[in-house]
Amino acid sequence: MELYTTVDCKKQGPAISYSSKVMMIGSCFASNMGERMRRLKFDVMVNPYGVLYNPLSISAALLEIVADKVYSDDDLIFFDGRYHSMMHHSSFSGDDNVVVLSNINAALQQAHDCLLQADWLILTFGTSYIYSLPGGTVVANCHKMPERNFMRDLCPHEAMTREYAGMIDRLLSFNPRLRFIFTVSPIRHLRDGLHNNQVSKANLVIFVNDLLRDYPGRAYYFPAYELMLDELRDYRFYDEDMVHPSKLAVDYIWSKFVSMYMSDDARSTMDACESVARMMEHRPFDASSPAYMKFLDKLENTIVGLSDHNHSLDFSKELEYVYQSRKCRGKR
């Protein structure tokens, strides 16, 4: 007896391994999944512009990365005592324009280098509603400026498809080995209203379907949105805000992503890296006790064994923690 509809999550395309270089860009769901990959020591860069929601802003950011753009004071606005970039999340904003520009340009240079070498670009779209200035420039973030300063529109899927045809061709010219995984964020944008949220998500699904049709063998789809709606269609799988998936839901969706896109070798290494991450979260009652010293020895041996098996894994921070913990006890 089937009690719910299942979403097809068969393996797609070449697998992601620990030798793969990955960039993730898009909504806060992309940040969540990217941080999981980072925790497990994948070579991944996550949201170099901060969280971005609509496809046009994501495309503009990627084209700036390829062009190796350098931001200047002309690219900033001053509002409510802080400097902001209309292309960046507010996490880049600050009261010192020199620091803001330094952080933006450092992230851009790192993103340029990453995208040039990347094997996978994973894009997560949150909404197809766009905010633009009176001149027509689409912004990525309004920074809580008055709504009257912007025009809000639903971007037709045909317009997004045209934009991405040019953008993807530009990316493939920049990095010919690049492959794409597209996904629609399961996070609900209730400020749009329930009906408009569904219209926006449906628009994104059609748009992504156009890309899968136009770039076979290059573009793949991860059904995060469908998993949330069809397999987890119960409010107990939402957080208290009834907008974001709960931790249980995210864990489930992550497990599906792993089964679809991770190599078998990567999975076994992921389990070991997760063990190290959990050991790093351990805090002793007595940091000078012999038992804790044995724990540090076990942690170091685990890290060394993993590093010997896979030289690309970076455990420098973890090893520094082990050495400093021993040093605090007078032993190294």
N, C-alpha and C positions, 0 to 999 in steps of 0.2 A: 504493500500500500504506500503510495506516494503522498506525503503530507505537505509538501511544498515543491515549487518549481525550482529546478537546478539550472545554474548558469554554466554554459560550456567554458571550461577553463583548461582546455588541452594545451600542451606545449606549443609554443609558436617561435619560429625562427631560430637563429643561433642563440645559444645560452650565454647568460652573463656569468663570468668567472672572476676569480680574484686577479686575473691579469687584465680585466676590462677596465677601461676608464669611462666614467659615467658623469654626465651633468643632468641635474634635475631642476626644472624651473616651472613655476606656476603657483597654484593656490597653496593654502596652509596644509592641505592634504599632501602635496608634494614635499613640503618641509618635513611633515611627520614621517613619511616613508623614507625620505632621504636621510633623516637623522638615524633611523634604524639601520640603514646601510652603513652609515658612518660609524655607528656603535660597533658594528660587526667588521670594521676595518676594511671595507671596500674603498677603492679609490674613487671618491665621489665628491663633486662640488654641488652644493645645494643653494638655489636661489641667490645668485650674486647681486640681484637688485632688491632682495627682500621678496616678500610675498607679492605675487601678481595674480590677478583674477581673470581678466578678459584676454581673448586670443590676440587682439590687435596690439595691446601693450606688450605681450610676451614676444610677438614678432618684432616689434620695434626694438625691444631690448636685445634680442638675438642679433639683429642687423647692426646695432651699435657695437656689440661685442666683436663681430666679424670685422667691422671697420676700424677697430682699435680706437674708438672715440676717447678723447680726453675732455673731461668736463671742466668748465671754467665758471667764473662768477656769473656770466650771462645765462648759465643753465639753472641758476638757483633763483628762488623767490624767498622773500622775507615776510613771514606772517606769524603773528602772535608770539613775537620774541625769538623765533627760531628760523634758521635757514632750511629750506626744503628743496628737493628735486621732485618735480611732478612725475618723473619716470620711476622714482624709487619709493619703497616702503618707508614709513616714518622712522624705522629703526636707524636710518641713515641721517636723520635730521639732527640738528644741534644748534647751539647758540654761537658757535665759532665757524665761520664760513671756510676758513683754511682747513680745519679738522674735517669738516663735512666733505670738502672736495678731495682731501687726501684719502679718506675712507672709500669714497665712491671710485676714485681712479685706481686705487690699489685693488679693489674687488674686480674692476673692469679688466685690468691687466692680467690678473689671475684667471679670470673667466676666458679671456682671449686665448691664453696658453692652454687652458683645459680643453676648450672646444676644438682647437686645432688638432689635439691628440685623441679626442674622445672616440670611443667605439659606439656609445649609446647616448642619445639625448631623450630624456623622459619628460614629457610635457603634460601637465595637469591643468585643465580648464575649469574654472569655477562658475563663470557666468558669461552670457553673451550680451549683457547690457554694458554699454560703454558710456563714459563721461567725457565730454570734449569741451574745449574752450570755444568762445565765440568765433574764433578764426578757423575752427575745425580740427585743431590738434587734439588727439585723444590722450588723456592723462591716465596714468596708472594708479594714482592716489590723489584724493582731494584734500588730504591733510586737515579735515574738519573745517575747511573754508565754507562760506555760505553757499547753499545749493544754487542760488540765483547766478552764481559765477559760471555755472556749467550747464550744458545741455545733455540730457540723458536719453539714450535711444537704444533700441534693440538692433544689434548689427545683423543684417540678413546673412544666412549661411553662405549664400553665393559670394558675398563680399569677402567673407573670411576665407573661403576657398581660393578666391583669386589672390588675396594677399599672401596666403601660405604657399601657393604654387611658386611665386617669385622668391619668397623667403627660403623655401626648402631647396630650390635650385641654387640659390646663392650659397647656402650652407654646404651643399654637396660639392660645389666648385671649391669652396674653402677647405673642406675635409671630405674627400671622396669615399672614405670607408664608413662614414657616419650612418647609423640606423636610428630609427625613431620608435618610441613607444608612446602612444597617445592614450590619455584617460580623461574621463569626465569626473570631477570631484563629487563624492557622495554627500558633501556638506550642503545643507539647504540654505538658500539665501532668502530667508523669510521676510527680510525688509522689502523685497520685491513683491510680497504677497504670494500665497500658495499657488494661485493660477499662473502668475507671471514667472514664478520660479520654475514651474513645469514647462512653460513655453520656452524659457531660456535654456533649460537642460535639453529639451528635445531639439532645439536649434543647434546646440553643440554636438549632439549625437549625429545629426544629419551631416554637419560640417566634417566631423571626424570620418564618417563613412565615405565622404567624397575623397578625403586624403588617402584612405586605405585603397580605394579604387584606383587613384591616380599614381600611387607609388607602391605597387606590389613588390614584395621582397625587400622593401626598405622601411615601410610603415606597418606597425602592429598596434593592436588595441588590447588594453587591459580593462576588463569590465567592472571597475570599482563601483560605479554608479548602479549597475544592474545587480551586483551582488548585494548592495545595501537595500535596493528596492524589492528584489525578488526572493533572495534567500534569507535575508534578515529583516523581513517586513514586520517589525514589531517595535513598539516604542521602548521596550527594555533594552534595545540595542542602540539607543541614543543617549547622549549625555544629558545632564539636568537641563541644559538650555534648549533641548529638543531640536537642535541644529546640527551639532557635531556628533559623529559616531562615538559610541562608548569605547573604552579600552578593549573590551571583549570583541566588539565589532571590528576595530582596527586590527587586532591580532588575527582575526579570522580572514580579513581581506589581505593582510600581509602574507598569511600562509598560502593563499591562492596565488599571489604574485610570485612567491618562491617556487611553487609547483610549476608555474607556467614558464618562468624565465631563468631560473637559476640552474647551473650545471650540477650534476651529482657530486663532483669533487668540491664545489663551492659549498654545498649543503653541509657536508661533514665538517669543513673548516668553520662554517658559520656557527655550528653547535659549540665548537671549542672556543671560538671568540666570545660567544655569549657567556660561557662559563667564566672566562677571564673578566668580562664586564661585571658579572655578578660578584665575583671575588673582590673587585675594586670597590664595590659599594659596601662591602663589609667594614664595619667600624668596631674596633675592640673595646671592651670595658677597661682593659689595662694594656696600653700600647708597649709596655716594657716587659710583659710576661713572656716566659719561654714558649708558651703555646702560640703567642702571636708571632714570635720569631720563626717558629716552624711553619706557620701559615704563610709568612712572607717567603720562606724558602720554597714552599709548594707553588706559590704564585709565580715566582721567578722561573722555576723549572718548567712550569706549564708554558710560560711565555717563550722561553728559549726553545722548547720543543716545537712550538708552533712556528717560530721564526726560522728555525732550521728547515722545516718542511716547506715554508713559503716565504722567500726572502722579501717579497713586496709588502708584507705586513709591517706596519709601523707601530711598535709598542714602546716608543721612546718615553712617552709620558708615564706609562705604567711602570717601566723600569726605574725611572727617576723617582717615582713614589716609593718603590721598594728600597732604593738606596737611601733616600732621605729618612725613611722610617727607621732604618737600621742605624743611621747616623745619629738620630735623636737619642738612641739608646747607647751610643758610644761604640757601635760596632758597624763595620762596613765590609 
